[in-house]
Amino acid sequence: MKEAVEEEFNIPGLIDLPITHVQILYESRLQAESNVCLWALTPTGTFTVKLAFEQIWELAPACPFAHFYWANYIPKKLSVFFWRSLKNTIPVDVRIQSYAINLASACVCYVQHRIESFNHLFVQSSITASLWDHFAPPFGIHREDFYDFRDLIWAWFNVVPVGSQMGCLAVFIPMVIMWEIWLERNRRIHNESPASLTSIRFKVVKWIQDINPRLKVKQSSPVIIKNFLASFHISLIHVRRKPITVLRWSTPPPGYFIINTDCASISMTAACGGVVRDNQGQIVVAFHSFYSSGTNNQVESRALMDGLALCQQIGIRRIAVRVDSSLVAGWFHAKGEIPWSLLRWWQRIRELAQDLDLFVAHVYRELNARPDRFMASMGISS
């Protein structure tokens, strides 16, 4: 590492990516009196089996249904059951027979007792077909247009945006229908009293009524949902609009100067810029720095350090700092643990702060005026 630093990381025989990684390790090193064993993949330096596993496992292809059925508002037993159905692990008769087990098959949810396959039980059986035909038309879906289970479910999941009330129900209802069909199938197989079709419909509606208050709606639903909700005595959820907050840049107290910093990144490189103004809002000095690569928190921390160092250099001691990183503002006030990879710069920040009349506050990013962002862009292009 010492030789690499002396050569400014121009290491013959290595491509750019490993060289950049070596430079990051050097710049992120922890200054301490004794050597400490650190796990570089966590901000705290603590080793975890989970992170080690994530580094070596092979990612399976993403399932297009996953973000629908693992939604927070859906009970986990429904999500797991639907996941099993996609993996073809629901123990219907045809699935059991595929393991060379002799089994006489007769679907108990169909009048003529046909062979119980997954597609037959959850799409074509008489009870299931009646449920689909009862709940699907208000969503513009017709069971006769689909033969395959996945095609039918995909039509439900994509009928309207998921962020709307209608979109959430379009994901939830088919999963509830499948769940109730499976429960009814098991009741009949074990010779329990079969439920009527009306009773099963009522259970599905009860599921919808119970889940409706838990929905978090971000988009408006089509007008047709009102008739559907009214028929089942379900209330319409109105989209909550966030109130508009008016932001104004404010001058510092008399006798103080104010620093606004901003950061920019492009193509794996990062830089920062900042502007120092007096209490009349007039620009006193501006600065920018190029940091090569680095995380957002690292760049925000170094921007604060550079701004304080510049003020100390030109004789400004009474400073109000405004940063758009709530983490950086919190770390300055000892709120939260600073990642070990940033301790090097925060040690310098603490040293600078001892000689300054300083207070640091968080502001929204919109309050960083254009000159601040322009200086950050200058850091990238320099």
VEXDREN-2710 file (C-alpha; in Angstrom, 1 decimal):
% VEXDREN-2710
k/r/px/py/pz
1/MET/0.0/0.0/0.0
2/LYS/2.9/2.4/0.8
3/GLU/4.4/1.9/-2.6
4/ALA/1.1/2.4/-4.3
5/VAL/0.6/5.7/-2.5
6/GLU/4.1/6.8/-3.5
7/GLU/3.3/6.1/-7.1
8/GLU/-0.1/7.9/-6.9
9/PHE/-1.8/4.5/-7.5
10/ASN/-0.3/4.1/-10.9
11/ILE/0.1/0.4/-10.6
12/PRO/1.4/-1.4/-13.8
13/GLY/-0.5/-4.5/-14.8
14/LEU/-3.8/-3.6/-13.1
15/ILE/-6.9/-2.4/-14.8
16/ASP/-8.7/0.8/-13.6
17/LEU/-11.4/-0.9/-11.4
18/PRO/-9.0/-2.7/-9.0
19/ILE/-6.8/0.4/-8.8
20/THR/-9.9/2.5/-7.8
21/HIS/-10.8/-0.1/-5.2
22/VAL/-7.3/0.0/-3.7
23/GLN/-7.5/3.8/-3.6
24/ILE/-10.9/3.7/-1.8
25/LEU/-9.5/1.3/0.8
26/TYR/-6.6/3.7/1.4
27/GLU/-8.8/6.8/1.7
28/SER/-11.3/5.0/4.0
29/ARG/-8.7/3.6/6.4
30/LEU/-9.3/4.0/10.1
31/GLN/-6.8/5.9/12.1
32/ALA/-6.2/4.2/15.4
33/GLU/-3.4/3.5/17.8
34/SER/-3.7/-0.3/17.3
35/ASN/-4.8/-2.5/14.5
36/VAL/-8.5/-3.4/14.5
37/CYS/-10.1/-6.1/12.4
38/LEU/-12.8/-4.6/10.3
39/TRP/-15.3/-5.9/7.8
40/ALA/-15.2/-3.4/4.9
41/LEU/-18.7/-4.1/3.6
42/THR/-20.5/-2.7/6.6
43/PRO/-20.5/1.0/7.8
44/THR/-19.7/-0.1/11.4
45/GLY/-16.9/-2.6/10.4
46/THR/-18.8/-5.5/12.0
47/PHE/-18.7/-8.9/10.2
48/THR/-22.1/-10.5/9.6
49/VAL/-22.9/-13.9/8.1
50/LYS/-25.8/-12.3/6.2
51/LEU/-23.5/-9.9/4.3
52/ALA/-20.9/-12.6/3.6
53/PHE/-23.7/-14.8/2.2
54/GLU/-25.0/-12.0/0.0
55/GLN/-21.5/-11.7/-1.5
56/ILE/-21.3/-15.3/-2.6
57/TRP/-24.8/-16.4/-3.5
58/GLU/-26.1/-16.6/-7.0
59/LEU/-29.1/-14.4/-7.7
60/ALA/-32.1/-16.2/-9.3
61/PRO/-34.0/-14.5/-12.1
62/ALA/-36.4/-12.0/-10.8
63/CYS/-40.0/-13.1/-10.6
64/PRO/-42.3/-10.6/-12.3
65/PHE/-45.1/-11.4/-9.7
66/ALA/-42.9/-11.0/-6.6
67/HIS/-43.4/-7.3/-5.9
68/PHE/-47.2/-7.8/-6.1
69/TYR/-47.8/-10.7/-3.8
70/TRP/-45.1/-9.7/-1.2
71/ALA/-46.8/-6.3/-0.6
72/ASN/-47.0/-5.3/3.1
73/TYR/-50.7/-5.2/3.2
74/ILE/-51.1/-8.8/2.2
75/PRO/-51.1/-11.4/5.0
76/LYS/-48.0/-13.5/4.9
77/LYS/-49.9/-16.8/4.7
78/LEU/-51.6/-15.6/1.5
79/SER/-48.2/-14.5/0.1
80/VAL/-46.5/-17.8/1.0
81/PHE/-49.4/-19.8/-0.5
82/PHE/-49.3/-17.9/-3.7
83/TRP/-45.5/-18.2/-3.9
84/ARG/-45.9/-22.0/-3.5
85/SER/-48.4/-22.0/-6.3
86/LEU/-46.0/-20.3/-8.6
87/LYS/-43.3/-22.9/-7.7
88/ASN/-45.8/-25.7/-8.4
89/THR/-45.6/-27.1/-4.9
90/ILE/-49.3/-27.1/-4.0
91/PRO/-50.1/-30.8/-3.3
92/VAL/-53.0/-31.3/-5.8
93/ASP/-53.6/-34.9/-6.9
94/VAL/-51.7/-34.6/-10.3
95/ARG/-48.7/-33.2/-8.4
96/ILE/-48.6/-36.1/-6.0
97/GLN/-49.0/-38.6/-8.9
98/SER/-45.9/-37.1/-10.5
99/TYR/-43.9/-38.7/-7.8
100/ALA/-45.0/-42.1/-8.9
101/ILE/-47.6/-42.4/-6.1
102/ASN/-50.7/-44.3/-7.1
103/LEU/-53.6/-42.1/-6.3
104/ALA/-57.2/-42.1/-7.5
105/SER/-58.0/-38.5/-8.4
106/ALA/-61.3/-36.7/-8.3
107/CYS/-61.7/-33.0/-7.8
108/VAL/-64.2/-32.4/-5.0
109/CYS/-64.9/-28.9/-6.1
110/TYR/-66.4/-30.0/-9.4
111/VAL/-69.7/-31.7/-9.9
112/GLN/-68.4/-34.4/-12.3
113/HIS/-65.3/-35.2/-10.2
114/ARG/-62.7/-34.7/-12.8
115/ILE/-58.9/-35.2/-12.3
116/GLU/-57.6/-32.7/-9.8
117/SER/-54.8/-30.7/-11.5
118/PHE/-53.7/-27.2/-10.3
119/ASN/-55.2/-25.5/-13.3
120/HIS/-58.5/-27.3/-13.0
121/LEU/-58.8/-26.6/-9.2
122/PHE/-58.0/-22.9/-9.3
123/VAL/-59.3/-21.9/-12.7
124/GLN/-61.8/-24.4/-14.2
125/SER/-63.7/-26.1/-11.3
126/SER/-67.3/-25.1/-10.9
127/ILE/-66.9/-23.3/-7.6
128/THR/-63.8/-21.5/-8.7
129/ALA/-65.3/-20.5/-12.0
130/SER/-68.3/-19.0/-10.2
131/LEU/-66.0/-17.0/-7.9
132/TRP/-64.0/-15.6/-10.8
133/ASP/-67.1/-14.8/-12.7
134/HIS/-68.6/-13.0/-9.7
135/PHE/-65.6/-10.8/-8.8
136/ALA/-63.7/-10.3/-12.1
137/PRO/-66.1/-8.4/-14.4
138/PRO/-66.0/-5.1/-12.4
139/PHE/-62.3/-5.1/-13.1
140/GLY/-62.8/-5.7/-16.8
141/ILE/-61.5/-9.3/-16.6
142/HIS/-63.4/-12.3/-18.0
143/ARG/-62.3/-15.8/-17.1
144/GLU/-63.3/-17.3/-20.5
145/ASP/-60.4/-15.2/-22.0
146/PHE/-57.8/-17.2/-20.1
147/TYR/-57.0/-20.9/-19.9
148/ASP/-53.6/-20.7/-18.1
149/PHE/-53.5/-19.7/-14.4
150/ARG/-50.5/-17.4/-14.8
151/ASP/-52.1/-15.4/-17.6
152/LEU/-55.3/-14.9/-15.6
153/ILE/-53.4/-13.7/-12.5
154/TRP/-51.1/-11.5/-14.6
155/ALA/-54.2/-9.8/-16.0
156/TRP/-55.5/-9.2/-12.5
157/PHE/-52.2/-7.8/-11.2
158/ASN/-51.8/-5.3/-14.1
159/VAL/-55.4/-4.2/-14.7
160/VAL/-54.7/-0.8/-12.9
161/PRO/-51.7/0.7/-11.1
162/VAL/-50.9/-1.0/-7.8
163/GLY/-50.7/2.3/-6.0
164/SER/-54.4/2.9/-6.3
165/GLN/-57.2/1.3/-4.2
166/MET/-58.5/-0.7/-7.2
167/GLY/-54.9/-1.8/-8.0
168/CYS/-54.3/-3.1/-4.5
169/LEU/-57.6/-5.0/-4.5
170/ALA/-56.9/-6.4/-7.9
171/VAL/-53.8/-8.1/-6.4
172/PHE/-55.5/-9.1/-3.2
173/ILE/-58.8/-10.6/-4.4
174/PRO/-57.4/-13.4/-6.6
175/MET/-55.1/-14.5/-3.8
176/VAL/-58.0/-14.6/-1.4
177/ILE/-60.1/-16.6/-3.9
178/MET/-57.3/-19.1/-4.2
179/TRP/-56.9/-19.4/-0.5
180/GLU/-60.6/-20.0/0.1
181/ILE/-60.8/-22.5/-2.7
182/TRP/-57.9/-24.4/-1.1
183/LEU/-59.6/-24.4/2.3
184/GLU/-62.9/-25.6/0.9
185/ARG/-61.1/-28.3/-1.1
186/ASN/-59.4/-29.6/2.1
187/ARG/-62.7/-29.5/4.1
188/ARG/-64.4/-31.7/1.5
189/ILE/-61.5/-34.1/1.3
190/HIS/-61.6/-34.6/5.0
191/ASN/-65.4/-35.1/4.9
192/GLU/-66.3/-31.9/6.7
193/SER/-69.5/-30.1/5.9
194/PRO/-69.0/-28.4/2.6
195/ALA/-69.7/-24.6/2.4
196/SER/-72.1/-23.2/-0.1
197/LEU/-71.0/-21.0/-2.9
198/THR/-72.8/-18.0/-1.2
199/SER/-70.8/-18.7/2.0
200/ILE/-67.5/-18.8/0.2
201/ARG/-68.4/-15.5/-1.6
202/PHE/-69.2/-13.9/1.8
203/LYS/-65.8/-15.0/3.2
204/VAL/-64.0/-13.4/0.2
205/VAL/-66.0/-10.2/0.8
206/LYS/-65.1/-10.3/4.5
207/TRP/-61.4/-10.5/3.6
208/ILE/-61.8/-7.4/1.4
209/GLN/-63.6/-5.5/4.1
210/ASP/-61.0/-6.3/6.7
211/ILE/-58.0/-5.4/4.4
212/ASN/-59.4/-2.2/2.9
213/PRO/-58.5/0.1/5.9
214/ARG/-54.9/-1.1/5.7
215/LEU/-54.4/0.0/2.2
216/LYS/-52.0/2.9/1.6
217/VAL/-53.3/4.6/-1.5
218/LYS/-51.0/6.9/-3.6
219/GLN/-53.0/7.2/-6.8
220/SER/-56.7/7.7/-7.6
221/SER/-58.7/4.7/-8.9
222/PRO/-60.9/4.6/-12.0
223/VAL/-64.5/5.7/-11.4
224/ILE/-65.8/2.2/-12.0
225/ILE/-64.5/1.1/-8.6
226/LYS/-67.3/3.1/-6.8
227/ASN/-69.9/0.7/-8.0
228/PHE/-67.8/-2.3/-7.0
229/LEU/-67.2/-0.9/-3.5
230/ALA/-70.8/0.1/-3.0
231/SER/-72.1/-3.4/-3.9
232/PHE/-69.9/-4.9/-1.1
233/HIS/-70.4/-2.0/1.4
234/ILE/-66.7/-1.1/1.2
235/SER/-65.6/2.5/1.7
236/LEU/-63.7/4.4/-0.9
237/ILE/-60.2/5.5/0.1
238/HIS/-59.3/9.0/-0.9
239/VAL/-55.8/9.9/-2.0
240/ARG/-54.1/12.0/0.7
241/ARG/-52.2/14.9/-0.8
242/LYS/-49.2/16.2/1.0
243/PRO/-49.5/19.8/2.0
244/ILE/-47.2/22.2/0.1
245/THR/-44.4/23.5/2.2
246/VAL/-43.0/26.9/1.2
247/LEU/-39.2/27.1/1.6
248/ARG/-37.2/30.3/1.9
249/TRP/-33.5/30.9/2.1
250/SER/-32.8/32.8/5.3
251/THR/-29.9/35.0/6.2
252/PRO/-27.7/34.1/9.3
253/PRO/-27.8/36.1/12.5
254/PRO/-26.0/39.5/12.5
255/GLY/-22.2/39.0/12.6
256/TYR/-22.4/35.4/11.3
257/PHE/-21.5/34.0/7.9
258/ILE/-23.5/31.1/6.3
259/ILE/-22.1/28.1/4.4
260/ASN/-24.3/26.2/1.9
261/THR/-22.8/23.0/0.5
262/ASP/-23.9/20.7/-2.3
263/CYS/-22.5/17.6/-3.9
264/ALA/-22.6/16.1/-7.3
265/SER/-21.7/12.7/-8.9
266/ILE/-21.4/11.3/-12.4
267/SER/-19.9/8.2/-13.8
268/MET/-18.7/6.9/-10.4
269/THR/-17.0/10.2/-9.6
270/ALA/-18.0/12.7/-6.9
271/ALA/-17.3/16.3/-6.0
272/CYS/-18.7/19.0/-3.9
273/GLY/-19.0/22.8/-3.9
274/GLY/-20.1/25.5/-1.6
275/VAL/-20.7/29.2/-1.1
276/VAL/-20.0/31.4/1.9
277/ARG/-22.3/34.4/2.3
278/ASP/-22.5/37.2/4.8
279/ASN/-25.6/38.2/6.7
280/GLN/-26.8/40.3/3.8
281/GLY/-26.8/37.3/1.5
282/GLN/-23.8/38.6/-0.5
283/ILE/-21.3/35.9/-1.7
284/VAL/-17.9/36.2/0.1
285/VAL/-16.1/33.2/-1.3
286/ALA/-16.9/30.0/-3.1
287/PHE/-15.1/26.7/-3.3
288/HIS/-15.2/23.3/-5.0
289/SER/-13.4/20.0/-4.6
290/PHE/-13.0/16.8/-6.6
291/TYR/-13.0/13.6/-4.6
292/SER/-12.7/10.9/-7.3
293/SER/-15.1/8.1/-6.0
294/GLY/-17.0/8.0/-2.8
295/THR/-20.3/7.5/-1.1
296/ASN/-22.8/10.3/-0.6
297/ASN/-22.2/10.4/3.1
298/GLN/-18.4/10.5/2.5
299/VAL/-18.7/13.4/0.0
300/GLU/-21.1/15.4/2.3
301/SER/-18.8/15.0/5.2
302/ARG/-15.7/16.1/3.2
303/ALA/-17.7/19.1/1.9
304/LEU/-18.4/20.2/5.4
305/MET/-14.7/19.7/6.3
306/ASP/-13.5/21.7/3.3
307/GLY/-15.9/24.6/4.0
308/LEU/-14.9/24.9/7.6
309/ALA/-11.2/24.7/6.7
310/LEU/-11.7/27.5/4.1
311/CYS/-13.5/29.8/6.6
312/GLN/-10.7/29.2/9.1
313/GLN/-8.1/30.0/6.5
314/ILE/-9.7/33.4/5.5
315/GLY/-10.4/34.4/9.1
316/ILE/-14.1/33.7/9.4
317/ARG/-15.0/32.4/12.8
318/ARG/-18.7/32.9/13.3
319/ILE/-20.4/30.5/11.0
320/ALA/-23.9/29.0/10.4
321/VAL/-23.6/25.8/8.3
322/ARG/-26.6/24.6/6.3
323/VAL/-26.3/21.1/4.8
324/ASP/-28.9/19.1/2.9
325/SER/-27.9/15.8/4.5
326/SER/-29.8/15.1/7.7
327/LEU/-27.2/12.4/8.6
328/VAL/-24.3/14.8/8.5
329/ALA/-26.2/17.4/10.6
330/GLY/-27.1/14.6/13.1
331/TRP/-23.5/13.3/13.3
332/PHE/-22.2/16.8/14.1
333/HIS/-24.6/17.0/17.0
334/ALA/-23.6/13.4/18.1
335/LYS/-26.9/11.9/17.0
336/GLY/-26.2/8.4/15.6
337/GLU/-22.9/6.4/15.1
338/ILE/-20.5/7.7/12.5
339/PRO/-19.4/4.9/10.1
340/TRP/-15.8/3.9/10.7
341/SER/-14.9/4.6/7.1
342/LEU/-15.7/8.3/7.7
343/LEU/-14.0/8.8/11.1
344/ARG/-10.9/10.1/9.5
345/TRP/-12.7/13.2/8.2
346/TRP/-14.9/13.7/11.2
347/GLN/-11.9/13.8/13.4
348/ARG/-10.7/16.8/11.4
349/ILE/-14.2/18.4/11.5
350/ARG/-14.1/18.2/15.3
351/GLU/-10.7/19.8/15.4
352/LEU/-11.8/22.7/13.1
353/ALA/-15.0/23.2/15.1
354/GLN/-13.1/23.8/18.4
355/ASP/-11.7/27.1/17.0
356/LEU/-15.0/28.3/15.5
357/ASP/-18.2/29.8/16.8
358/LEU/-20.3/27.3/14.8
359/PHE/-23.7/25.8/14.5
360/VAL/-24.9/23.2/11.9
361/ALA/-28.5/22.7/10.7
362/HIS/-30.2/20.6/8.1
363/VAL/-32.1/22.2/5.3
364/TYR/-34.0/20.8/2.3
365/ARG/-32.0/20.4/-0.8
366/GLU/-34.2/23.0/-2.6
367/LEU/-32.7/25.6/-0.4
368/ASN/-29.3/25.1/-1.9
369/ALA/-29.2/28.0/-4.3
370/ARG/-28.0/27.6/-7.9
371/PRO/-24.4/28.9/-7.1
372/ASP/-23.9/26.0/-4.6
373/ARG/-24.9/23.5/-7.3
374/PHE/-22.8/25.3/-9.9
375/MET/-19.7/25.0/-7.7
376/ALA/-20.4/21.2/-7.2
377/SER/-20.6/20.8/-11.0
378/MET/-17.4/22.7/-11.3
379/GLY/-15.8/20.2/-9.0
380/ILE/-16.9/17.4/-11.3
381/SER/-15.5/19.1/-14.4
382/SER/-12.2/20.1/-12.8
END
